[in-house]
């Protein structure tokens, strides 16, 4: 039997019954430049390869249902999963209180954030690129959980790190308009631009919401081509998936 997809299992004190995982780029069947475990159907990869990768994912994690794959648009929309599969509008976050429904977001430099209420009754996932993060996708996702923010747990998955995420002044200004604390997440470089710390910005915004149980955030997708896809490094590439569900 061929090897299955490799995963990161979040190290966080998730409530009983909450399961979560993050896929790496290995263990699939996609050809270059999507090699090999690409989960996305919108990047130009062979449809059959994507379908096989998704099948392997379901098998590897023994998922109760196929994940609800979103059409992500770098916005703040939140999809709410109920008791049966339904058409989903474009969204960049997804939450559920239903056992067996699998929340998922896809990334290749943007920050995936997994969320769980303290009692495990609600879980969610958010796709936090800089545009969605500045616009309020984490605020929308936490609000949609319907839980006390002080009891919410958040896990920050792999994303492009500050050493490699160079941005222009307009990105910095998009965050500074909400308060001066965001300035600490931007470091000027020799090219007159800024190095942006996306996980730090996410932590700031979660903390401002009252979410203090925050974990992860130490991986850089750009710096590790053996494990991670990176859109900024590669251009055409696959996508990894962050998943969370109630078992």
N, C-alpha and C positions, 0 to 999 in steps of 0.2 A: 504494500500500500504506500502511495507517495506521502511524503511528510505533509502534515497539515500546516495551516498558517501559524506563525509565531505571534505572540501576544504580550502586551504589558497588562498585568493585573494590578489595578490601583491599590496602593498601600494606604488605606484610610479606614477608620473604624465605622464602616457602613453598618446600618442596622440589620438585624437578622432578616433574611429573605431578599435583600437587595444584592443583585449581581451586577458586575460591571467589567468591561474589558476595552482595550485599545489595540487595534491591529497594527502590525508592522508591515513592511513591504515584501516580506519573504513568505514562501510556502504556497504560492499560487501558480497559475498557468499562463498569465498574460506575458506577451512578448514585449521587448524593448520598444518604446521608452516607458512602458507601463509595468515593467517587470518588478515583481511577478504577481504580488497579491494586491491588485487594484480592485477596489470595491465600487468604483463610480462608473455609471453608464453614460455620462455626459462629456467625457474627455476625449473620445475618439477611439477608445479601445474596442477590440472585437467583442460583440455582444455575447457570443458563446463563452468566451473566456471570463467575462464579468459574471455571467450566470453561474459558471462552475466555481469561481472564487466565492461568490455569495453562498452557494450550496455548501462549500467546505467550511465557511464561517458558521453556518447554522449547525453543521455536524460537530465541529470542534467545540462549540460552546453549549451544545445540546439545547439550542434556543427553543422556547415553547412555540414561537411563531417567527416568521420572517420579519426582520426589522422594517419599520416604517421609514422608508427612504424619502427624504425631503428634497424638494427643489429649492436650493439655497440661493438667496439673492442679496446677501450682505445687508439685511434689514433687521427689523425687530419683531417680525411676526412670530407667533407661537402657535404650534399645532397641538391640539389636545386629543389624545388617543382614548377612545372609549372601548366598549366591549367587543366590537367587531371592526374589521378593516373598513375604512371609508376613504373617499377621495380627499386629498389634502391640498389646501391652497399653498402657494409658495411661502416658506417660513424658514427662519434660522434658529428656531428653538422648538423643542417638543417636550411635552410633559404627559404623564399618565398617573392615574390612581388604580388602574386595572391590572390585576395579576396576569402575567403572560404577555402583555404588550411590550414590545421592545423599542425603546427610544434610541435614535442613532443620528449622528451628524458626521459629515465627511470633511476632512481637512488635508492640506498639504502646505502648511506654514501658519495658517490661521489657528487660533487657540480653541481647542475643544474644552468645554467646561461641563462636568457631570455634577448633578445636584440630587440630593436626597433629603427628605424631611427627617427630623430626628427619630420619629416613630416608624419610619420606613413605609408610610402609607402613600407617599407621593415621590416620584422620581422624575428626572428630566435631564435634557442635554441641550447645550447651546453652542452654536458656531460663532465664535467671537473673533472675526478679523477686526482690523482697526476701525473700519466704517461702522460695523454693527456694534462694536463695543462703545464707540463714541456716541452712537445714536440711542443706546439704552437696551441692547438685547439682553444683558444679564438682569437688569431691573425687571424687564418684562417676563423673563423666565422665572425668576424668584417669585414674583407676584403671582404668576400662574400656578405655582405649586400649592398655594393656599395654606402655607404653613408659617409659623412664627420664624422670622429670619434668624433669630438667636439660636434656634434649634437646627437650622439647615446646615448640612455638610456640603462642601464644594471640593471637587478634585480638578486641578488644572493639568491637562494632558500636554503632550509634546507640541511645540510651536516654534517658530523662528525666534532665536534668541537675540538679545540686544547687540551682541557683537556683529551680527549680520543683517539686522533689520534697519537699514538706512532709509530715512523718510525726509520729506520736505517740511518747510515751516507750516504748511497748511494742515498737516496732520497734527502737529503739536498744538496749533491754535484750536483745532476741533476739540481737543481735550481741555485746554486751559480755559475755554469759555465756561466750563462748569466749575471752575475753582482752581486756585494756584497750586494745590497739592500735586497735580499731575506733572508739574515741571520736574519733579524728582525722577520721573521715568524717562526723561530725555537728556542725552548727553551730546553736546556739540562735537562735530568732527572737523577734520582739517579741510573738508570740501565745502564748508559752509552749510552743511545739512545736520541732521540729527540721528543719533542711534536711539531707537525706541525699544523700551522694555515692556512688551505686551503683557506678560504675566504680572508685572508690577502694577500696571494699569488695571488689570482685572481684579487684583487683590484690593486695590484702593476702592474700586467701585463696589465690590462685595462688602467690604468693611463699612462703607458709608450706608449700605442697606441694613446693616446689623448682622451680617453673616461673618462670623469670626472663626468658624471651624473650616479652615482652608488648607488643602493638602496638595502636593505635587508641584508642577511648574518648573522642574529642573532640567528638562530635556530640550535640546535645540535640534529642530528638524534639518536646518541648513547644514549643520556641522557634522552630521552623521549619515552620509549617503548609503551606508550598508544597511541601515535600519529603516530610514525614513524617506518618503517622497518629500521634495521641496520645490514648490512652483518657482520660487525666486531663483533657486540654483539651477533648475533644469528646464523651466518653461513647460514643455509638454511632458506630463508625468501623470501617474496614477494618484489615487486618493486613499488615505487611511480612514478608518472608522472608529469612533468612540461610541460605545453602546452601554446602556443601562436598562435594567428591567427588574420587576418584582417576580420572584419565583414562588 
